[in-house]
Amino acid sequence: MPSEGQIDPAMIRTAIHQARDSARRISDLQAANARTIRSLEAALNAALKGPLNEPSPLPPGIADHRRAHRSGVPPRIASDPELEAFIRARIGTATFAQIIAEIAATFPPDRRTSMSALSRWWKANRQKSDVIT
């Protein structure tokens, strides 16, 4: 055992050994941290390359069913077969203004439609019409 003021070589060797062991642990943790960062960056890049917030796929037919329906009140023309037939009979030979005037003369006020509603109906249904556009 060294006397006062002398340095104990065994204690120094122990301290050096502990310092090297701590340095190895720190190095291992830094390597693990770098691997984690690379994994997270790869996951982020993969997510950014694809669509964000992509909805889950719907069973066949459900997407078409939802697309065909909208919330709220259905359009008046689509929900009134007689009014729709009346419009279809005139759509190839009369202007929208003439059709609206004829509807006003033929149907009561609660079954009439507007020019903009007729235009929206025509845009949505012209492919289904027998009239050549």
Secondary structure, 3 states (H helix, E strand, C coil): CCCCCCCCHHHHHHHHHHHHHHHHHHHHHHHHHHHHHHHHHHHHHHHHHCCCCCCCCCCCCHHHHHHHCCCCCCCHHHHCHHHHHHHHHHCCCCCHHHHHHHHHHHCCHHHCCCHHHHHHHHHHHCCCCCCCC
